[in-house]
Amino acid sequence: MGYLNNSVVTVDAILTKKGRELLARGDGSFKITQFALSDDEIDYTLYNPAHPSGSAYYGEAIENMPLLEAFPDENQIMKYKLATLPRGTSKLPLLQAGYSEIRLKQGASLAITPQTLNYLGATSTFESGGYTAQVADVRVLSSFAGVGINTDEATKLNSTTTIGTNVSKTVIGTSINLAATTVNTLFGTRTQLQTTITLVGRDSGARITIPITIIKVNN
């Protein structure tokens, strides 16, 4: 969804492939239960409190920025979602996963337990709403699941399967479990596979992206 015209409130909304599938059923299963807002396209460094025309023009450059047409690719849009933080917050929450990069041999497993720093006045904390984790190419993992959050949404995402195509997958949990693929054909002539995992705090909006490398060991 995006605003296409800065002079009037015009909203361009499109459905994802899953949304079109649910709408086509015509059985009432298509229901919008939640939404998110983001400001990916905005460059706040353009705010100019020294504008010669006065305070009404401080944000003129920002207000006149062109905005993207909506498209359903979560790897390219809605990366920086807007979040409401408690009044008096002086530091932005910072997500910490304990890894700057992840390197796994074929078949090896790993559990990631994120923490959020500078959140709700605590030195470190685990968010009650848990974390979303999105792997950019789920083919490189033999398993990918979130644990610790038992809502209907989390259960549905964690049980979603793919058909072996190059697609992303998102799960929800307080801890994220993953295991490297054992399928040799994915490597071709390469000895390594690369992808990324993006973790987002569901309460704070803090996020971090970690590169993943899968190392071939089977012949």
C-alpha positions in Angstrom: 0.0 0.0 0.0 1.3 3.5 -0.8 0.4 7.1 -1.3 0.7 8.1 -4.9 -0.2 11.8 -4.8 1.2 14.1 -2.2 -1.4 16.8 -2.7 -4.4 14.6 -1.9 -4.9 11.4 0.2 -4.7 8.7 -2.5 -4.0 5.2 -1.4 -2.9 2.4 -3.8 -3.5 -1.0 -2.3 -2.7 -4.4 -3.8 -3.0 -7.9 -2.6 -0.2 -10.5 -2.2 -0.5 -13.8 -3.9 -1.9 -15.3 -0.7 -4.4 -12.5 -0.4 -5.7 -13.0 -3.9 -6.0 -16.7 -3.2 -8.1 -16.1 0.0 -10.2 -13.4 -1.8 -10.9 -15.8 -4.7 -12.3 -18.4 -2.4 -15.3 -16.2 -1.7 -16.0 -18.0 1.6 -15.2 -15.1 4.0 -11.7 -16.3 4.8 -10.3 -13.1 3.4 -10.2 -10.7 6.4 -7.7 -7.9 7.1 -6.9 -8.3 10.8 -3.8 -6.2 11.1 -1.6 -3.8 9.2 1.7 -2.0 9.4 3.0 1.4 8.4 6.5 2.3 7.2 8.6 5.2 6.0 11.2 3.4 3.9 11.2 6.1 1.2 11.7 9.1 3.5 15.1 10.8 3.8 14.8 12.8 7.1 18.1 14.5 6.5 16.3 16.7 4.0 14.4 18.5 6.9 15.9 22.0 6.9 15.3 24.2 9.9 17.5 26.9 8.2 15.1 27.3 5.3 15.0 31.0 4.4 11.2 31.0 3.9 10.5 30.1 7.6 9.2 27.1 9.6 6.4 26.3 7.2 9.0 25.2 4.7 11.3 23.2 6.9 9.9 19.9 5.6 9.1 21.0 2.1 11.7 18.8 0.5 10.4 15.7 2.4 6.8 16.5 1.5 7.6 16.7 -2.2 9.6 13.4 -2.4 8.3 10.9 -5.0 6.9 7.7 -3.4 7.0 4.2 -4.8 4.0 2.5 -6.2 2.9 -0.5 -4.1 4.4 -3.9 -4.8 4.3 -7.1 -2.7 8.0 -7.9 -2.2 8.8 -7.9 1.5 12.5 -8.0 0.7 12.3 -4.5 -1.0 9.6 -2.6 0.8 8.2 -2.2 4.3 11.7 -2.7 5.8 11.4 0.1 8.3 8.0 -0.1 10.0 6.7 2.7 12.2 6.4 1.8 15.9 4.9 3.5 18.9 7.4 3.7 21.8 6.6 4.7 25.4 6.6 8.4 26.2 10.0 9.6 27.5 12.0 7.0 25.4 15.5 8.6 24.9 17.2 5.7 23.0 15.9 3.6 20.1 15.6 -0.1 20.9 18.5 -2.2 19.6 18.2 -5.8 18.6 21.0 -8.2 19.5 21.1 -11.8 18.3 24.7 -12.7 19.4 25.8 -13.2 15.8 27.2 -10.8 13.2 27.1 -13.6 10.7 26.1 -17.3 10.7 28.1 -20.1 9.1 26.7 -23.6 9.2 27.9 -26.8 7.7 25.4 -29.0 5.9 23.0 -30.5 8.4 24.2 -28.4 11.3 21.6 -26.7 13.5 21.4 -23.4 15.5 19.1 -21.7 17.9 18.9 -17.9 17.9 17.5 -16.1 21.0 17.3 -12.4 20.3 17.3 -9.7 23.0 16.2 -6.1 22.7 18.4 -3.5 24.3 17.3 0.0 25.4 13.7 -1.1 25.6 11.2 -0.1 28.3 14.1 1.2 30.5 15.7 -2.3 30.8 19.4 -3.0 30.0 18.3 -6.1 28.0 14.9 -7.8 27.6 13.0 -10.4 25.7 9.9 -8.9 24.1 6.6 -10.4 25.2 5.3 -10.3 21.6 8.3 -12.2 20.5 10.2 -11.7 17.2 9.5 -12.3 13.5 12.3 -14.0 11.6 12.4 -14.0 7.8 14.9 -16.0 5.8 15.4 -14.7 2.3 15.8 -18.1 0.7 14.2 -21.0 2.7 15.7 -23.6 0.3 19.1 -23.4 2.1 17.5 -24.6 5.4 16.1 -28.0 6.1 14.1 -26.6 9.0 13.2 -23.1 10.1 10.8 -22.6 13.0 10.0 -20.2 15.8 9.2 -21.4 19.4 7.9 -19.7 22.5 4.9 -17.8 21.0 1.6 -19.8 20.7 -0.8 -17.4 19.1 -2.8 -18.5 16.0 -0.7 -16.3 13.8 2.5 -17.7 15.0 1.2 -21.3 14.7 0.1 -20.7 11.2 3.3 -19.1 10.0 5.5 -21.7 11.7 3.6 -24.6 10.1 3.7 -23.1 6.6 5.6 -25.2 4.0 7.0 -24.4 0.6 7.5 -26.5 -2.6 11.2 -26.1 -2.9 11.3 -22.8 -4.8 13.4 -19.7 -4.1 11.1 -17.9 -1.7 11.3 -16.3 1.7 9.7 -17.7 4.8 8.7 -15.9 8.0 8.2 -17.4 11.5 7.4 -16.0 14.9 8.9 -16.9 18.3 11.0 -15.9 21.2 13.7 -18.3 19.9 14.3 -19.2 16.3 15.6 -22.7 15.4 17.2 -23.4 12.0 19.1 -26.2 10.4 21.2 -26.2 7.2 20.1 -28.1 4.2 21.5 -31.5 3.3 20.5 -31.3 -0.3 23.6 -31.3 -2.5 21.9 -30.3 -5.8 21.3 -26.8 -4.5 25.0 -26.1 -4.5 25.6 -27.0 -8.2 29.3 -26.4 -8.7 29.5 -24.1 -5.6 30.8 -25.0 -2.2 28.7 -22.4 -0.3 25.2 -21.0 -0.3 24.4 -17.5 0.9 21.2 -15.9 2.2 20.1 -13.6 5.0 17.9 -13.8 8.1 16.1 -10.6 9.3 14.9 -10.4 12.9 12.3 -7.9 14.0 11.0 -7.2 17.5 7.2 -7.4 17.3 6.8 -4.8 20.1 9.7 -2.5 19.6 10.1 -2.6 15.8 13.9 -3.0 16.2 15.5 -5.1 13.5 18.7 -6.7 12.4 19.8 -8.6 9.3 22.4 -11.3 9.6 24.1 -13.0 6.6 24.0 -16.8 6.5 26.5 -19.1 4.8 25.9 -22.8 4.3 29.0 -24.8 3.7 28.9 -28.0 1.5 30.5 -31.0 3.2 28.7 -33.9 1.5 29.9 -35.3 -1.9 
